[in-house]
Amino acid sequence: MVNVVDIRDLFSGTRQAISDLIEILDPRTTGKFFTNMRICPMKLSPIVIWVVASFITSAFLSSFIQDATVINAILFAILIFAMWLGNYSTNLLLMSSYFFYLGCYLIGSAQKLDEISAIKLAFSYSLTSVLMLVCIGIIINKLQASLIQRQTSFAEGFSLAVFSFFPTLLSGVFLATQTTFVITLLFLAYCLYIFYKGIKIRFGFENSIKIFILSVFSSGLLGMIIFVTLVTFFGIERWYWGGAFPS
């Protein structure tokens, strides 16, 4: 049975997300946050619904509805519905990925792409980022036998990935202009450091660099494959490979 989300839960979750964001980004409290990190299991069904419904909307429905405002409204409604079914960590990932989507959409529509193609490009970025963080959770869980000297779970790896990188996804809104996109890059660099620090705290110093490298490079490779596949499927690869930020 699906429970209707109380509006008070929405405000409480927003306050908690802001509190977590401040604590994660503050170097004085980052260590304490990951030491006492809440283990939030991922709810698969909301993510599957969001992925499938958003893909159908971007890939097929946009062929019949050429109004970008309508398509964006549908995508936002899908996001809200998925979050209605989700929990804290899942909703944190989905909502922060939407900020990333907005930044990519605005820079795409401001350049050579028409608005529908900009939606497809932004969705490709957003979907890739979500799946990369899920991949990190899976990788960390698989490394428990070889590199992590204690029992772990997918929920712990997923929570570590989401809490480490959701500030980067939120900062994706700064991709909207060529003058501010560097802010997103700075957030990414800092969040990579946060992720490494979280690994050391949660899993120990001895193999932390190996876990970090395997997680980042494996998820990065998967993300590259997913993104290239999507932009090729959407037919925007010629524009994209000509430069993400053309003059």
C-alpha positions as CSV (number, residue, x, y, z in Angstrom):
1,M,0.0,0.0,0.0
2,V,1.3,3.4,-1.0
3,N,1.3,6.1,1.8
4,V,0.5,9.7,0.8
5,V,3.4,12.0,1.7
6,D,2.4,14.5,4.4
7,I,3.4,18.1,3.5
8,R,5.1,18.3,6.9
9,D,7.4,15.4,5.8
10,L,8.3,17.4,2.7
11,F,9.4,20.4,4.7
12,S,11.2,18.2,7.2
13,G,13.1,16.4,4.4
14,T,14.0,19.8,2.9
15,R,15.4,21.1,6.2
16,Q,17.3,17.8,6.7
17,A,18.8,18.0,3.2
18,I,20.0,21.6,3.8
19,S,21.4,20.6,7.2
20,D,23.2,17.6,5.6
21,L,24.5,19.8,2.8
22,I,26.1,22.3,5.2
23,E,27.5,19.6,7.4
24,I,29.1,17.8,4.5
25,L,30.6,20.9,2.9
26,D,32.0,22.3,6.1
27,P,35.5,20.7,6.6
28,R,35.0,21.0,10.4
29,T,32.0,18.7,10.4
30,T,32.6,16.4,7.4
31,G,34.3,13.7,9.4
32,K,31.6,13.7,12.1
33,F,28.9,13.4,9.4
34,F,30.4,10.3,7.8
35,T,31.3,8.8,11.2
36,N,27.6,9.0,12.2
37,M,26.3,8.6,8.6
38,R,22.7,7.4,8.4
39,I,22.5,4.2,6.3
40,C,19.6,4.9,3.9
41,P,18.7,2.0,1.6
42,M,17.8,2.8,-2.0
43,K,14.2,2.3,-3.1
44,L,14.5,0.7,-6.5
45,S,11.0,1.2,-7.8
46,P,10.9,5.0,-7.7
47,I,14.2,5.1,-9.7
48,V,13.0,2.6,-12.2
49,I,9.8,4.5,-12.7
50,W,11.7,7.8,-13.1
51,V,14.1,6.3,-15.6
52,V,11.6,4.5,-17.7
53,A,8.9,7.3,-17.7
54,S,11.4,10.1,-18.3
55,F,13.1,8.2,-21.1
56,I,9.8,7.5,-22.9
57,T,8.9,11.2,-22.5
58,S,12.2,12.5,-23.8
59,A,12.7,9.9,-26.6
60,F,9.2,9.3,-27.9
61,L,6.6,11.7,-26.5
62,S,8.7,14.7,-27.5
63,S,8.3,13.6,-31.1
64,F,4.5,14.2,-30.9
65,I,4.6,17.2,-28.5
66,Q,7.0,19.8,-29.7
67,D,6.4,22.2,-26.9
68,A,9.4,22.2,-24.6
69,T,7.4,23.7,-21.7
70,V,4.9,20.8,-21.8
71,I,7.7,18.2,-22.0
72,N,9.5,19.8,-19.1
73,A,6.2,19.9,-17.1
74,I,5.7,16.2,-17.7
75,L,9.3,15.4,-16.7
76,F,8.8,17.4,-13.5
77,A,5.5,15.6,-12.7
78,I,7.3,12.2,-13.2
79,L,10.0,13.3,-10.8
80,I,7.5,14.4,-8.1
81,F,5.6,11.1,-8.5
82,A,8.8,9.1,-8.1
83,M,9.8,11.1,-5.1
84,W,6.3,10.5,-3.6
85,L,7.2,6.8,-3.7
86,G,10.8,7.2,-2.5
87,N,12.7,7.6,0.8
88,Y,15.2,10.2,1.9
89,S,18.3,9.0,0.1
90,T,16.4,8.2,-3.1
91,N,14.6,11.5,-3.1
92,L,17.9,13.3,-2.4
93,L,19.4,11.8,-5.4
94,L,16.5,12.4,-7.7
95,M,15.9,16.0,-6.7
96,S,19.6,17.0,-6.9
97,S,19.8,15.3,-10.3
98,Y,17.0,17.7,-11.4
99,F,19.1,20.7,-10.6
100,F,21.8,19.1,-12.8
101,Y,19.2,18.6,-15.5
102,L,18.1,22.3,-15.4
103,G,21.7,23.5,-15.8
104,C,22.3,21.2,-18.7
105,Y,19.0,22.1,-20.4
106,L,19.6,25.8,-20.1
107,I,23.1,25.7,-21.6
108,G,21.9,23.4,-24.3
109,S,19.0,25.6,-25.3
110,A,21.1,28.7,-25.2
111,Q,23.5,27.3,-27.8
112,K,23.0,25.5,-31.1
113,L,20.4,23.0,-29.9
114,D,16.7,23.4,-30.3
115,E,14.8,23.1,-27.0
116,I,13.6,19.5,-27.5
117,S,17.2,18.4,-28.3
118,A,18.4,20.3,-25.2
119,I,15.9,18.3,-23.1
120,K,17.3,15.1,-24.5
121,L,20.9,16.2,-23.8
122,A,20.0,17.3,-20.3
123,F,18.2,14.1,-19.6
124,S,21.2,12.1,-20.8
125,Y,23.4,14.0,-18.3
126,S,20.9,13.5,-15.5
127,L,20.3,9.8,-16.1
128,T,24.0,9.2,-16.4
129,S,24.8,10.9,-13.1
130,V,22.1,8.9,-11.2
131,L,23.3,5.6,-12.6
132,M,26.9,6.4,-11.8
133,L,26.1,6.9,-8.1
134,V,24.1,3.6,-8.1
135,C,27.1,1.9,-9.6
136,I,29.4,3.2,-6.9
137,G,27.1,1.7,-4.3
138,I,27.3,-1.7,-6.1
139,I,31.1,-1.5,-6.5
140,I,31.7,-0.7,-2.8
141,N,29.4,-3.6,-1.8
142,K,31.3,-6.0,-4.1
143,L,34.7,-4.9,-2.7
144,Q,33.9,-6.1,0.9
145,A,35.5,-9.5,0.4
146,S,38.8,-8.2,-1.0
147,L,39.5,-4.7,0.2
148,I,37.0,-3.9,3.0
149,Q,37.8,-5.7,6.2
150,R,34.2,-5.9,7.5
151,Q,30.7,-6.7,6.2
152,T,29.2,-3.9,4.2
153,S,25.9,-3.5,2.3
154,F,24.8,-1.8,-0.9
155,A,22.8,0.6,1.2
156,E,26.0,1.8,2.9
157,G,27.8,2.3,-0.4
158,F,24.8,4.0,-2.0
159,S,24.4,6.3,1.0
160,L,28.1,7.2,0.9
161,A,27.9,8.0,-2.8
162,V,24.8,10.1,-2.6
163,F,25.9,12.1,0.4
164,S,29.3,12.7,-1.1
165,F,28.1,13.8,-4.6
166,F,24.7,15.3,-4.2
167,P,26.3,18.8,-3.7
168,T,27.8,18.4,-7.1
169,L,24.5,17.6,-8.7
170,L,22.9,20.6,-7.0
171,S,25.7,22.8,-8.3
172,G,24.8,21.5,-11.8
173,V,22.4,24.5,-12.1
174,F,25.5,26.6,-12.5
175,L,26.1,24.9,-15.9
176,A,23.4,27.2,-17.2
177,T,25.9,29.8,-18.3
178,Q,29.4,29.7,-19.7
179,T,30.6,32.1,-17.0
180,T,29.4,30.0,-14.0
181,F,29.9,26.4,-15.1
182,V,33.4,26.4,-13.5
183,I,31.6,26.5,-10.1
184,T,30.2,23.0,-10.9
185,L,33.7,21.8,-11.7
186,L,35.0,23.2,-8.3
187,F,32.1,21.4,-6.5
188,L,33.0,18.2,-8.3
189,A,36.7,18.4,-7.3
190,Y,35.7,19.1,-3.7
191,C,33.2,16.3,-3.6
192,L,35.7,13.9,-4.9
193,Y,37.8,14.8,-1.9
194,I,34.8,14.4,0.4
195,F,34.1,11.0,-1.1
196,Y,37.7,9.9,-0.5
197,K,37.5,11.2,3.1
198,G,34.2,9.3,3.6
199,I,35.8,6.1,2.3
200,K,38.7,6.5,4.8
201,I,36.3,7.1,7.7
202,R,33.9,4.3,6.8
203,F,36.2,1.6,5.6
204,G,39.7,2.4,7.0
205,F,42.8,4.1,5.6
206,E,44.7,1.0,4.4
207,N,42.8,0.3,1.2
208,S,41.0,3.6,0.9
209,I,42.9,4.8,-2.2
210,K,42.2,1.5,-4.0
211,I,38.5,1.6,-3.2
212,F,38.4,5.3,-4.3
213,I,40.1,4.6,-7.6
214,L,38.1,1.5,-8.4
215,S,34.8,3.3,-7.6
216,V,35.5,6.5,-9.5
217,F,37.0,4.9,-12.6
218,S,34.5,2.0,-12.8
219,S,31.5,4.3,-12.4
220,G,33.1,6.9,-14.8
221,L,33.6,4.2,-17.5
222,L,30.0,3.1,-17.1
223,G,28.8,6.7,-17.2
224,M,30.8,7.3,-20.4
225,I,29.2,4.3,-22.1
226,I,25.7,5.3,-21.0
227,F,26.1,8.9,-22.0
228,V,27.6,8.1,-25.5
229,T,24.8,5.6,-26.0
230,L,22.1,8.1,-25.1
231,V,23.4,11.0,-27.2
232,T,23.8,8.7,-30.1
233,F,20.3,7.3,-29.7
234,F,18.9,10.8,-29.5
235,G,20.8,11.9,-32.6
236,I,22.6,14.8,-31.0
237,E,26.1,13.4,-31.1
238,R,27.3,15.5,-34.0
239,W,26.5,18.7,-32.1
240,Y,27.9,17.4,-28.9
241,W,31.2,16.2,-30.1
242,G,31.6,19.5,-31.8
243,G,32.0,21.1,-28.3
244,A,29.9,21.0,-25.2
245,F,30.1,24.8,-24.9
246,P,30.4,26.1,-28.5
247,S,31.0,29.8,-29.1
